[in-house]
Amino acid sequence: MMRGTAFSVAETGRAPGYERISVAPVSGVLGADVDGVDLGTGLDDQVVEEIHRAFLDHHVLFFRNQELTPEAQMAFGRRFGELGTHPFVAGRSDHPEVIELVTEPDDKVNFGGGWHTDVTFLEEPDLGSILYAVEVPPYGGDTLFADQQAAYEALPEATRVKLDGLVALHSPVPQYGVGGYSTQSRSMQTTNADGTDRATRHPVVRTHPETGRKGLYVNRAFTIGIDGMPPDESARLLEKLFAQATREAFTCRFRWRPGSLAMWDNRCVQHYALHDYKGWRRHMRRITICGDRPR
């Protein structure tokens, strides 16, 4: 898009204000397709700044037709922060920061199935995730994303006031404890490391450290209770928040092709990797960017 254009998103389908990349929203709440950039090359500072701005505006960005080695994917991720490793999932032997997410044709469960925000059981959960498609089924295997700021802002004011100041407990046990969901994926190497029995406290409503917007910060995979609240009352409240967080109106959906890449903001997004492709293989490559303590 040329500098100084006055065309609106409604007229062009493209977000204005970008000189080096093209950004096209994919829904009314979150998600945007980004064109005009080869992530496998060295990106200059202006391109990185524009991608970062689009990331904050749209929460999840989609790139097509990329050819990325693990090293190139890591180099791209490092433009946005330090890369992290997973405490319970083995990374590559040559690059521990890189996780090969594989679902074989006969796997009964997939890694990342179910609505969640990555590793909220950590004291400092990941800032964001960058997922690259190596091999995808001919149909199925889409990923859903949900905007937690939109979910929070749609709540009645009285509910928002009630939630502000509440603290939730997050635990890896439902996913990575003995018999946990994620340990049932035969294609993934998981370990029941020490520390799965420790719960971490995070605010129910998180303030985004860069934009200042508030969003829900609880998820069905890892949030096990509300600190100081009776179990029955806690369970009822969390069930309402889980449902609110993933209402269809707050979501977008991405269909993968080989060479597609998605990067999303774990500080304000939940996601769900669908497993509707039994009989087919799906191979994705993931890296994560280290984050800070939710406030």
N, C-alpha and C positions, 0 to 999 in steps of 0.2 A: 504494500500500500504506500502511495506517495505521501510525502510529508505535507501537512497542511490540508489534507482532504477533509471534507466536512460530512462525508457519507456516514450514515449510522449503521449499526449492526442490522437493524430491520431492513435497510435498503441493500446491503451488500452481503450479509451473513458473516462478515468479518468484524472483529473488534478493532476500533481505531486506535491510533497512538503508537503503533509499532512500525519501525523503519526497516528492521533487518529480518523479521519473522512475520508470518501470517498466522493470526489466531482467530479461530472460528468456534464460538460456543456450540456445544452439542445438546444442551438442555437449558431450562430456565433457571436452574439453581447451581449446578456445578458441571465441570468438565469442558474441555476445549481441545479441538484438533489444532496442532501446530505444524505448519508447513514452511518450507524454505530454509531448512537447516539440516546439515549432515552431522549427526552427533559423533561420528567416527573420526572427524577431523578436529584439529585444535580450534576451539571456539574462542573468539576474541571477547574482551570484557563487555562490549556493548551487547552482543548476542546473549551472553550469560545473564546480563542485567535484565534484558527483555524477557528471557525465559523465566527468571525469578519473579518478575512483576506479574507475568501471566499465571505463574504458580500460585501466588498470593490471591490473585483475582478470581481464579477458577478452581483452585484446590486440587484438581487432577488434570494432567496434560497428556495428550495422546500423540505419538509420533509414528508415522508409517514409513515403510521401505527403508529401514535402517540396516546396515551391515556392521555388526558390532562383535568384536572379540571380547572375551572377558576383560582384557586389559583396557580396551577402549571404553567399555561400559564403566569400569572403575574410574578411569580418567575423567569421564563426564560427571560421575557422581561426586568426585572430589572437588569439582568447581563450586559445590554447594555446601561442603562441610566434610568432616572426618567420617570415614566409613566405619560401620560397626560390624560385630560378629554376633551370632545368635548363641545364647547360653545352653540351648538344648538341641540344636540342629547342627549337624556337621557341615562345614563348608568344604570347598575344594581343597585338596592337599597343597596345591600350589598357590591358591588365593583363598585363605580362610574367610575373607569377607564375602565371597561369592557362594551362594547356595544354588545348586541345581535342583529345581523343583520338578520332579518327574512323576507322572501318573501313568502306570502301565495299563494295557487294555483290560486286564483281569482284576485290577485293584478295586476293592469295594468302597474305599474312602479316598478322598483327595486331600492334599495338604492345603489348608486355607478355606476349606468348606465351612459355611456358616458365617453370619455377620460378625465382624470383629474389627478392632483397631490393633495394629501390631504391638506386641510385647508391652502392654500397659502394666504388666506386673513388675517391670523394671522401675528403679528409682528415677531414672532418666530415660523414658521411652524414646524410640526412634523419632526423629523429626519427620522423615519421609522414607518412602520405598521407591525403588526404580526396578521395574520388572520388564524383561525382554523375552519375546517369543522366539524360541528356537524351532520347535515343532508343535503344530497344533492339529487337532482333529478337523475333518472336513466340515463339521457342524458341531455346535455346542461348545462348552468351555468358556463362555463369556464371563466377564467379571462385572459385578454390580458395585456401584459406589454410592454412598449416602452422605449428604452434607449435614454435619452435626450443628453447625451454626444456624442454618435454616430451621432445623428441627427445634432448637432451643428458642429461636425468635418467634416461632409459631405458637408456643405455649401461652396460656393465659398469664397475665401479669402476676396474679396471685401465686400461680405455680412457680413462676420464675423467682419470685421473692422467697418462696419456701425452699427452693433448691440452692440458692446462693448461700454458701457457708457450709453446706453438707459435704461430708467426706466419704468416699467409697473405698472399699477394700478390693484389691486386685490380686489374683493368685494364678500361677501357672498350672496348678494341679489339674483343673478340668481338661487341659490339653496335653500336658506333659508329665503328669503324675502317672503312676502305674495304671495301665488300662485307659489312659486319656485318649481323647479323639485323635490327636495328631500322631500319637505313637502307633496307631493302627495302620498307617500308610506303609506298606511293605517296601516301597521304593525309596523311602526317605530314611536317613540314618538319624535317629533321635536317641537321646540319652536321658535317663532320669537322674540328672545331676543333683548334687546337694543344693538345698535351698528351695526346692519346690514347695515346701511346707510353710514358707514365709509369705505373709500377706503385705502388700505395699499400699500405702494410703495416698490417694489423689483426690482433688476436688471433683465433685459431681459436675460442676460447671467450670470449664477451663477457659481462661482468657488467653487468646492467641498472643504470643510474645511480640509479633511483628505488626499485626493489624489492630490489636486491642479488642477485636470482636469476641463475644462469648459464645460458647458452644457446649453441648452435652459431651461428657467425657466418661461414659459408662458403656460397656459392651457385654453381650451375652457370653462370649468366650472366656473372659477373664475376670469380670466383676462378680464378686461373690457376696457382697453385702454392703450395708451402709453403717459406717462406724457409729456406735452408740445407740443404734435403733433396734428395737426388738425384732427377732428374725422374721416373724410373720409380716410385720409392717414393712420391714425392709424388702422382703420378697415381693410384696404387692406393688410398692413404689417402683422397684427396679423393673418389674414386668411392664408397667405402664411406660417407663422411659425407654425400654428396649423397643417397644412397639412404636413409640413416637419417633425414635431415632432412625427407623428404617421404613417409614411410610413412603409409599411409591412417589408421592409428590416431591420428595427430597432426594430422589435418586437419578442416576444415569447409568447407561449400560454400554459396555465396550465389547465389540466382537473382534477377536484376535485374528491376525494373519501372520505368517512367518515374517520376521523383521519388524513387527510392531513393538513399540515400547510405551509403557505408561509410567508416569511418576506422580505420586500423590502425597498429600500433606496429612501425615498421621495425627497432627495436632487438631484436625477438624474434620476428618473423613473416616468413615467405616467402609469396609469392602467385603465382598463375598465372591469366592471363586466357585462357580457352578460346576457340578459333576454330572453332566447330562450327556456324556459321550462314551459310555461303557463300550468296550471293544476297540477303542482307539487309544493311541498314545499321545500324551501331551507333555512337552518339555519346555519349561520356562527357566530363566536365569535371573536371580534376584540379588540386589545389593540394597543396603540401607544406609541412611545418613544419621549419624548420632544426633540426639536431641538434648533437651534440658528438662529440668524438673517442672512438671505442670503446676501452674498457679492460677 
